[in-house]
Amino acid sequence: MAASASNLPVALHDPKLDRLDIEEAVAFLPSGCYAVEAPKTQSPILAMEKRLMCDHRMTLCIGFTATVCAMILPASAVAVEMVELKAKFKPGHVTYYEKQDDTEQSMDGPMGKMHMKSNQTTGVMLKVESSSKDHAKISMTFDRMKVTMDAPPMVNDMSYDTDLADDGSAPQLMQVLTPMVGSTITLELDQNNQATSAAGIEEMLAKIEKTAGQNPFFIGMKQALNEERAKQDWNYGHLAILPNKKVKAGDQWDMKLRKRIALIGSEVTVVYDCNCKLDRVTEEKGRKIAVITFSGKSTGLAEAAMPQSMKVESGTLSGTAKFDINSGELFNAVQNIATKISAESPAGGPRLNVELKKKETSVHKSSSERKKEKRENEKKAEMAKKATADKNAKDKN
């Protein structure tokens, strides 16, 4: 079917085509391309001019057709961006990592009902000492420790923060937490970023023992903290959700996540079968970010730290994490845990039932951000110290 120049797509139409009587020579083919044949009575020069013009129009036509095809092709035919979700460790890089655990648990057993709330903040300066394709050496220097506990009648609203001034209200916590600041634990990681060794624990415990002595908090820490525990703390941490491979938005993968849960008078590690998903790739404050979602349920397995029969009655875990694709840093993660655990009573009485809710928040900050925060907290500490001194002086008068 013949097509006049005025019926061509706007991008292809040119009044010059009418002057060249192009409508006598253009035919629209089913393939979507225009074929041009010069009239036999034309002069060689005019025929060449038409051929050059038609070559130009052919190029435009092909470009136009390709654009339309790209618009109507199914999504599966369009290239999808693959991103690598694996932590990267650049030698010399320093960042501040802080983890907050907000825990609330209720216990019903032979001794009656108990309710406990606690908050623990652990802040460390992470430094990449060295790294290669299949190995990394990381040093973690404790920079902040904060613990708040309320478990009446045993403990009533006890709190201590190494960033703030010691008001003398929690000497047992102060004796344990203050010497931790400045202590360093060094980890060796394999090609999957799993910790294979941990050094510096004995030195840190010896430093704490000088001030803590027979402090019950320290005795519990000394029994639990060793090289194996330090490796597990890293391996069970926020990086555990990463698949360590390239994925695209919408891809899913399954992981077994282990969470260590401190119970009243005990501790248990609960295993969760989780499904993780790269929800989307976006930009945030100039950074290319992968947003990961995950959720799962307890397998019913519990790895107890103390020799007593425990059973995970039910458990759920869910959360969201943000991963910086270019730097390879998982800089923000939030996890919510709800778990019910039962245990046999040591005296053979009714089973002990514990219901726990826990929120874990992990953030990375630059070393400059941490220094600024620390200066602000030091100012608060000085103000609090002065206020206490003024109050004591007023009370004496």
C-alpha positions as CSV (number, residue, x, y, z in Angstrom):
1,M,0.0,0.0,0.0
2,A,1.4,3.4,-1.0
3,A,2.1,5.9,1.8
4,S,2.4,9.6,1.2
5,A,5.1,11.6,3.0
6,S,2.4,13.4,5.0
7,N,1.3,10.0,6.5
8,L,4.9,9.2,7.7
9,P,5.8,9.5,11.4
10,V,6.5,13.1,12.3
11,A,10.2,12.3,12.8
12,L,10.4,11.0,9.2
13,H,8.4,13.7,7.4
14,D,10.2,16.3,5.4
15,P,8.6,18.7,2.9
16,K,11.6,18.1,0.6
17,L,10.3,14.6,0.0
18,D,7.2,16.0,-1.7
19,R,9.5,18.1,-4.0
20,L,11.3,15.0,-5.0
21,D,8.0,13.2,-5.8
22,I,9.0,10.7,-3.2
23,E,5.4,9.5,-2.7
24,E,5.7,7.8,-6.1
25,A,8.6,5.7,-4.9
26,V,7.8,4.9,-1.2
27,A,6.1,1.6,-0.2
28,F,5.4,0.6,3.4
29,L,6.4,-3.0,3.9
30,P,5.0,-5.3,6.6
31,S,8.4,-5.5,8.2
32,G,8.1,-1.9,9.3
33,C,10.8,-0.5,7.0
34,Y,10.5,1.8,3.9
35,A,11.8,0.6,0.5
36,V,12.5,3.3,-2.1
37,E,12.9,2.8,-5.8
38,A,13.9,5.8,-8.1
39,P,11.6,6.4,-11.2
40,K,13.2,5.1,-14.4
41,T,12.8,8.5,-16.2
42,Q,14.9,10.3,-13.5
43,S,18.3,11.8,-14.3
44,P,21.3,10.1,-12.7
45,I,21.9,13.1,-10.4
46,L,18.3,13.3,-9.2
47,A,18.3,9.5,-8.7
48,M,21.5,9.8,-6.5
49,E,20.0,12.6,-4.5
50,K,16.9,10.6,-3.9
51,R,18.9,7.5,-2.9
52,L,20.9,9.6,-0.4
53,M,17.8,11.1,1.0
54,C,16.2,7.6,1.3
55,D,19.3,6.2,3.0
56,H,18.9,9.0,5.6
57,R,15.2,8.3,6.0
58,M,16.0,4.5,6.3
59,T,18.3,5.3,9.2
60,L,15.6,7.4,11.0
61,C,13.0,4.7,10.3
62,I,15.2,1.9,11.8
63,G,15.9,4.1,14.9
64,F,12.2,4.9,15.3
65,T,11.2,1.2,14.9
66,A,13.8,0.1,17.5
67,T,12.5,2.7,20.0
68,V,8.9,1.5,19.5
69,C,10.0,-2.2,19.9
70,A,11.8,-1.4,23.1
71,M,8.7,0.2,24.5
72,I,6.5,-2.8,23.7
73,L,8.9,-5.7,24.4
74,P,8.1,-7.7,27.6
75,A,10.1,-6.9,30.7
76,S,11.8,-10.3,30.5
77,A,13.5,-9.1,27.2
78,V,14.9,-6.0,28.8
79,A,18.3,-6.2,30.6
80,V,18.0,-6.4,34.4
81,E,20.6,-5.0,36.7
82,M,22.4,-7.5,38.8
83,V,24.0,-6.3,42.0
84,E,26.4,-8.1,44.3
85,L,25.2,-8.4,47.9
86,K,28.5,-9.3,49.6
87,A,30.3,-7.2,52.2
88,K,33.5,-5.5,51.0
89,F,36.5,-4.7,53.2
90,K,38.9,-2.1,51.9
91,P,42.3,-2.0,53.7
92,G,42.5,0.9,56.1
93,H,38.8,1.7,56.1
94,V,37.4,2.7,59.5
95,T,33.8,2.9,60.4
96,Y,31.8,3.0,63.7
97,Y,29.4,0.1,64.1
98,E,26.7,0.3,66.8
99,K,24.2,-2.4,67.8
100,Q,21.2,-1.8,70.1
101,D,19.2,-4.6,71.6
102,D,15.9,-3.8,73.2
103,T,14.5,-6.8,75.0
104,E,11.4,-7.4,77.0
105,Q,10.6,-10.8,78.5
106,S,8.0,-12.3,80.9
107,M,8.6,-15.5,82.8
108,D,6.0,-17.7,84.5
109,G,7.3,-20.6,86.6
110,P,7.7,-22.2,90.0
111,M,8.9,-18.9,91.6
112,G,5.9,-17.0,90.2
113,K,5.8,-14.3,87.5
114,M,8.7,-12.0,86.6
115,H,9.0,-9.3,84.0
116,M,12.3,-7.8,82.7
117,K,13.2,-5.0,80.4
118,S,16.7,-4.4,79.2
119,N,18.6,-2.3,76.6
120,Q,22.2,-2.8,75.6
121,T,24.2,-0.7,73.2
122,T,27.5,-1.9,71.9
123,G,29.6,0.4,69.8
124,V,32.9,-0.6,68.2
125,M,35.3,1.1,65.8
126,L,35.8,-1.4,62.9
127,K,39.1,-1.2,61.0
128,V,40.1,-3.3,58.0
129,E,43.7,-4.2,58.8
130,S,44.2,-6.2,55.6
131,S,42.1,-7.9,52.9
132,S,42.4,-10.0,49.8
133,K,40.0,-12.0,47.6
134,D,39.6,-14.8,50.1
135,H,40.7,-13.3,53.4
136,A,40.2,-10.2,55.6
137,K,41.5,-9.2,59.0
138,I,39.3,-6.9,61.0
139,S,40.0,-5.2,64.3
140,M,37.1,-4.2,66.6
141,T,37.9,-1.6,69.3
142,F,35.1,-1.1,71.9
143,D,34.2,2.6,71.9
144,R,30.9,2.7,73.8
145,M,29.0,0.3,76.2
146,K,25.6,1.1,77.6
147,V,23.3,-1.1,79.6
148,T,19.9,-0.4,81.2
149,M,18.2,-3.1,83.2
150,D,14.9,-3.3,85.1
151,A,14.0,-6.7,86.6
152,P,12.3,-6.3,90.0
153,P,12.8,-7.4,92.6
154,M,16.3,-8.5,91.7
155,V,17.3,-5.3,89.8
156,N,15.5,-2.0,89.8
157,D,16.2,0.4,87.0
158,M,20.0,0.0,86.8
159,S,21.8,2.0,84.0
160,Y,25.3,2.9,83.0
161,D,26.7,4.5,79.8
162,T,30.4,4.8,79.3
163,D,29.8,8.0,77.2
164,L,28.3,9.7,80.2
165,A,29.4,10.6,83.7
166,D,29.3,7.9,86.4
167,D,26.8,9.0,89.0
168,G,27.6,6.1,91.3
169,S,24.2,4.5,90.9
170,A,25.4,1.3,89.1
171,P,28.9,0.4,90.3
172,Q,28.6,-3.2,89.2
173,L,27.9,-2.2,85.6
174,M,30.6,0.5,85.7
175,Q,33.3,-2.0,86.9
176,V,32.6,-4.2,83.9
177,L,31.8,-1.8,81.1
178,T,34.4,1.0,81.6
179,P,37.5,-1.3,81.1
180,M,35.9,-2.7,78.0
181,V,36.3,0.7,76.2
182,G,39.6,0.7,74.4
183,S,39.9,-3.1,74.3
184,T,40.3,-4.7,70.9
185,I,39.3,-8.0,69.4
186,T,40.8,-9.0,66.1
187,L,39.0,-11.3,63.7
188,E,40.2,-13.3,60.7
189,L,37.6,-13.8,58.0
190,D,37.4,-16.4,55.1
191,Q,36.2,-15.8,51.5
192,N,32.5,-15.9,52.7
193,N,33.3,-13.3,55.5
194,Q,32.9,-15.9,58.2
195,A,35.1,-15.5,61.2
196,T,37.7,-18.3,61.5
197,S,39.6,-17.0,64.5
198,A,39.4,-14.3,67.2
199,A,42.2,-12.8,69.3
200,G,42.4,-10.4,72.2
201,I,39.6,-11.8,74.4
202,E,41.9,-13.0,77.2
203,E,43.6,-9.6,77.3
204,M,40.2,-7.9,77.6
205,L,39.0,-10.2,80.4
206,A,42.2,-9.7,82.3
207,K,41.8,-5.9,82.0
208,I,38.2,-6.1,83.3
209,E,39.1,-8.4,86.2
210,K,41.4,-5.8,87.7
211,T,38.4,-3.6,88.5
212,A,35.5,-6.1,88.6
213,G,37.0,-8.9,90.7
214,Q,34.1,-11.1,91.9
215,N,31.5,-8.9,90.4
216,P,28.6,-11.3,89.4
217,F,28.2,-9.6,86.0
218,F,31.8,-10.2,85.3
219,I,31.7,-13.8,86.5
220,G,28.9,-14.5,84.0
221,M,30.8,-12.7,81.2
222,K,34.0,-14.7,81.9
223,Q,32.1,-18.0,81.7
224,A,30.5,-17.1,78.4
225,L,33.0,-15.1,76.5
226,N,35.7,-17.0,74.6
227,E,37.1,-17.3,71.1
228,E,34.2,-19.5,69.9
229,R,31.6,-17.0,71.3
230,A,33.4,-14.1,69.6
231,K,33.3,-15.9,66.2
232,Q,29.6,-16.7,66.6
233,D,28.8,-13.1,67.5
234,W,30.2,-12.0,64.2
235,N,28.8,-14.9,62.1
236,Y,25.3,-14.6,63.6
237,G,25.4,-10.8,63.1
238,H,23.7,-8.5,60.6
239,L,25.8,-9.7,57.6
240,A,24.3,-13.2,57.9
241,I,21.3,-12.2,55.7
242,L,23.6,-11.5,52.7
243,P,23.7,-14.2,49.9
244,N,27.3,-13.3,49.0
245,K,26.5,-13.3,45.3
246,K,24.9,-11.3,42.5
247,V,21.1,-11.0,42.5
248,K,18.5,-8.8,40.9
249,A,15.4,-7.0,42.4
250,G,12.8,-9.5,43.2
251,D,15.2,-12.4,43.8
252,Q,14.8,-14.5,46.9
253,W,17.1,-16.8,48.9
254,D,16.7,-18.9,52.1
255,M,19.0,-18.6,55.1
256,K,19.2,-20.2,58.6
257,L,19.6,-17.3,61.0
258,R,20.7,-17.9,64.6
259,K,19.9,-15.5,67.4
260,R,21.4,-15.7,70.9
261,I,18.7,-14.8,73.4
262,A,19.6,-14.0,77.0
263,L,17.0,-15.4,79.4
264,I,16.6,-14.8,83.1
265,G,19.3,-16.9,84.6
266,S,20.2,-18.6,81.3
267,E,20.9,-18.2,77.6
268,V,19.7,-19.9,74.4
269,T,20.5,-19.7,70.7
270,V,17.3,-20.0,68.6
271,V,17.5,-21.1,64.9
272,Y,15.1,-19.5,62.4
273,D,14.4,-20.6,58.8
274,C,14.2,-17.3,56.9
275,N,13.3,-16.2,53.4
276,C,15.3,-13.1,52.2
277,K,14.4,-10.9,49.3
278,L,16.1,-8.0,47.4
279,D,13.0,-5.8,47.5
280,R,14.4,-3.0,45.4
281,V,17.4,-1.0,44.3
282,T,17.2,2.8,44.9
283,E,19.2,5.9,45.7
284,E,19.5,7.5,49.1
285,K,21.5,10.6,49.8
286,G,23.6,10.0,46.7
287,R,24.2,6.3,47.5
288,K,23.0,3.4,45.5
289,I,21.1,1.2,48.0
290,A,19.8,-2.3,48.0
291,V,16.8,-2.7,50.3
292,I,16.5,-6.3,51.7
293,T,13.5,-7.7,53.5
294,F,13.5,-11.0,55.4
295,S,11.1,-13.0,57.6
296,G,11.0,-16.5,59.0
297,K,9.9,-18.9,61.8
298,S,11.7,-20.9,64.4
299,T,12.8,-24.4,63.4
300,G,12.0,-25.5,66.9
301,L,15.7,-26.0,67.6
302,A,17.5,-24.4,70.5
303,E,21.2,-24.5,71.3
304,A,21.3,-24.0,75.0
305,A,24.4,-22.5,76.7
306,M,23.4,-24.2,80.0
307,P,22.6,-27.9,80.5
308,Q,18.9,-27.7,80.9
309,S,16.1,-29.0,78.7
310,M,14.6,-26.2,76.6
311,K,12.0,-26.1,73.9
312,V,11.1,-23.4,71.5
313,E,7.3,-23.4,71.4
314,S,7.1,-20.7,68.7
315,G,9.2,-18.0,67.2
316,T,9.1,-15.4,64.4
317,L,11.8,-13.1,63.0
318,S,11.4,-10.3,60.5
319,G,13.2,-7.2,59.4
320,T,14.7,-4.8,56.8
321,A,18.2,-4.0,55.9
322,K,20.0,-1.4,53.6
323,F,23.1,-2.3,51.8
324,D,25.4,0.2,50.1
325,I,26.1,-1.4,46.7
326,N,29.3,0.6,45.8
327,S,31.0,0.5,49.2
328,G,29.8,-3.0,50.1
329,E,28.6,-2.0,53.5
330,L,25.4,-3.1,55.2
331,F,24.9,0.2,57.0
332,N,21.4,-0.2,58.6
333,A,19.4,-3.2,59.7
334,V,16.3,-3.7,62.0
335,Q,15.2,-7.1,63.2
336,N,12.1,-7.9,65.3
337,I,12.0,-11.2,67.2
338,A,9.1,-12.7,69.1
339,T,9.7,-16.1,70.7
340,K,8.2,-18.4,73.3
341,I,10.4,-20.8,75.1
342,S,9.8,-23.4,77.8
343,A,12.2,-25.3,80.0
344,E,12.0,-28.0,82.6
345,S,12.2,-26.8,86.2
346,P,15.4,-27.9,87.9
347,A,13.3,-29.1,90.9
348,G,11.0,-31.1,88.7
349,G,8.0,-28.8,89.1
350,P,5.9,-27.1,86.5
351,R,7.7,-26.1,83.3
352,L,9.2,-22.6,83.1
353,N,7.6,-20.5,80.3
354,V,9.3,-17.5,78.9
355,E,7.8,-15.0,76.3
356,L,10.3,-12.7,74.7
357,K,10.2,-9.7,72.4
358,K,13.4,-8.3,71.0
359,K,14.3,-5.5,68.6
360,E,17.8,-5.4,67.2
361,T,19.0,-2.2,65.4
362,S,22.4,-2.1,63.7
363,V,23.9,1.1,62.2
364,H,27.1,2.2,60.7
365,K,28.4,5.7,61.1
366,S,31.6,7.5,59.9
367,S,34.3,8.0,62.4
368,S,33.8,11.7,62.2
369,E,30.1,11.3,63.0
370,R,31.0,9.2,66.1
371,K,33.6,11.8,67.2
372,K,31.0,14.5,67.0
373,E,28.5,12.4,69.0
374,K,31.1,11.6,71.6
375,R,31.9,15.3,72.1
376,E,28.2,16.1,72.6
377,N,27.9,13.3,75.1
378,E,31.0,14.5,77.0
379,K,29.4,18.0,77.3
380,K,26.2,16.3,78.7
381,A,28.4,14.4,81.1
382,E,30.1,17.6,82.3
383,M,26.8,19.3,82.8
384,A,25.4,16.4,84.7
385,K,28.5,16.2,86.9
386,K,28.3,20.0,87.7
387,A,24.6,19.7,88.5
388,T,25.3,16.8,90.9
389,A,28.1,18.8,92.6
390,D,25.9,21.8,93.0
391,K,23.1,19.7,94.5
392,N,25.5,18.1,97.0
393,A,26.8,21.5,98.0
394,K,23.3,22.8,98.4
395,D,22.3,19.8,100.5
396,K,25.3,20.4,102.9
397,N,24.2,24.0,103.4
